[in-house]
């Protein structure tokens, strides 16, 4: 299935640290959702004031006793690239090449994970992705019995013939068609795992019903 979500999902908590920490999905090349408040969160030293600037807008939050902080910047129209700066007064982080557009979550099993090289006309399809305003973030495969502090990896990758063989075919073709219709940057968060049990895609409370 593919669902629309604001990019800045409450995916994960981040362990407390003395320098500002953020989920890996906050990275160079990311896409944030247009026309919605731009939510940013992470952890810093308890009590630290974290200042975030992005596309001419600014906001500040104070880290709680456990180090967690979050804030929302005003909504932005589609565009970019922009720079996002996150400054806790100790070790600022700068995220570059950030686009504002539409962000979609592609999740499921093998039919959603199915890569471009295994689709029809793979050589032609692998050579077609030349639009750098389509970007994919692949959630690494990992398993745990309890919520984890951080993703084990992952990065935003712009569409190109070199990168395309690793993309989900369904998600990429979907993104390509959306670009034609909307003309805005498209971000795909790919959380797929072929052969996974359906229970893995539901919460523990749901499984107990």
VOKOL-643756 format. One record per residue (C-alpha): x, y, z. Coordinates in pm, whole numbers, padded with zeros to 5 digits, always signed. Layout:
BEGIN
XYZ/...
END
This chain:
BEGIN
+00000+00000+00000/+00104+00361-00048/-00019+00628+00190/+00031+01001+00208/+00204+01116+00525/+00372+01434+00641/+00741+01356+00611/+00830+01448+00963/+00668+01141+01110/+00703+01056+01475/+00899+00752+01361/+01148+00708+01640/+01278+00841+01965/+01646+00933+01978/+01872+00853+02273/+01979+01151+02480/+02311+01308+02388/+02513+01618+02464/+02509+01731+02100/+02186+01763+01909/+02065+01427+01777/+01796+01362+01517/+01640+01065+01337/+01833+00959+01027/+01544+01064+00808/+01656+01422+00876/+01943+01432+00628/+02084+01598+00318/+01852+01560+00022/+01535+01501+00221/+01187+01602+00112/+00943+01763+00355/+00569+01786+00307/+00436+02102+00143/+00148+02306+00281/+00184+02149+00626/+00376+02267+00934/+00736+02147+00904/+00787+01941+01218/+01140+01887+01346/+01244+01693+01656/+01531+01518+01826/+01734+01527+02145/+01995+01753+02295/+02139+01821+02638/+01860+01867+02895/+01755+02230+02904/+01934+02323+02581/+01763+02572+02354/+01747+02436+01999/+01703+02687+01718/+01595+02568+01374/+01594+02780+01058/+01460+02667+00724/+01368+02852+00405/+01357+03188+00579/+01151+03069+00876/+01274+03008+01232/+01158+02844+01554/+01310+02756+01890/+01240+02480+02141/+01387+02387+02478/+01495+02031+02547/+01310+01867+02833/+01472+01692+03129/+01507+01376+02919/+01666+01575+02635/+01373+01550+02395/+01261+01853+02197/+01027+01922+01908/+00899+02222+01717/+00704+02319+01408/+00800+02570+01144/+00534+02740+00929/+00409+02554+00623/+00597+02605+00298/+00491+02586-00064/+00665+02339-00293/+01016+02430-00397/+01381+02428-00302/+01650+02332-00262/+01675+02485+00085/+01910+02457+00381/+01794+02356+00728/+02012+02457+01022/+01966+02302+01366/+02166+02478+01636/+02178+02373+02002/+02449+02624+02083/+02720+02359+02085/+02742+02166+01761/+02510+02295+01487/+02389+02060+01214/+02329+02180+00859/+02111+01981+00619/+02149+02078+00255/+01955+02024-00067/+01621+01995+00114/+01310+02003-00106/+00949+02083-00022/+00693+01871-00202/+00476+01565-00143/+00596+01276+00074/+00452+00926+00053/+00502+00609+00257/+00535+00290+00049/+00501-00013+00274/+00423-00380+00238/+00563-00712+00129/+00714-00848-00192/+00476-00681-00438/+00576-00340-00301/+00944-00428-00255/+00974-00563-00613/+01268-00372-00769/+01286-00202-01107/+01536-00458-01251/+01272-00731-01209/+00995-00533-01376/+00900-00543-01744/+01162-00393-01979/+01417-00353-01697/+01694-00195-01908/+01459+00071-02043/+01302+00141-01705/+01639+00157-01524/+01765+00414-01776/+01456+00639-01751/+01484+00774-01393/+01664+01102-01453/+01456+01333-01235/+01653+01436-00923/+01336+01581-00769/+01214+01227-00707/+01387+01098-00394/+01374+00768-00210/+01457+00681+00151/+01481+00304+00211/+01413+00190+00567/+01674-00085+00636/+01546-00432+00721/+01578-00494+01092/+01374-00658+01364/+01329-00598+01735/+01075-00694+01996/+01062-00344+02138/+01072+00007+01985/+01425+00103+01888/+01603+00434+01940/+01719+00481+01582/+01710+00336+01233/+02007+00116+01156/+02077+00309+00837/+01917+00483+00545/+01973+00791+00331/+01784+01005+00082/+01876+00910-00275/+01782+01116-00581/+01646+00933-00883/+01907+00847-01145/+01984+00551-01374/+02262+00450-01135/+02042+00453-00825/+01718+00324-00981/+01798-00052-00968/+01756-00037-00591/+01418+00137-00600/+01080-00023-00551/+00926-00042-00899/+00570+00028-00780/+00678+00321-00564/+00899+00471-00832/+00646+00444-01113/+00389+00598-00878/+00627+00887-00798/+00700+00943-01165/+00331+00971-01251/+00272+01208-00961/+00553+01434-01082/+00379+01459-01420/+00052+01560-01257/+00165+01784-00971/+00503+01913-01090/+00629+01920-00730/+00918+01724-00571/+00820+01374-00457/+00970+01191-00161/+00917+00816-00113/+00979+00653+00224/+01022+00284+00134/+00944+00050+00424/+00908-00289+00255/+01006-00646+00336/+00915-00931+00103/+00792-01243+00282/+00735-01065+00611/+00441-01176+00825/+00138-00952+00823/+00152-00931+01204/+00473-00733+01166/+00275-00450+01006/+00026-00415+01294/+00061-00300+01652/+00070-00540+01944/-00267-00414+02068/-00425-00490+01729/-00279-00841+01723/-00446-00915+02055/-00795-00852+01920/
END
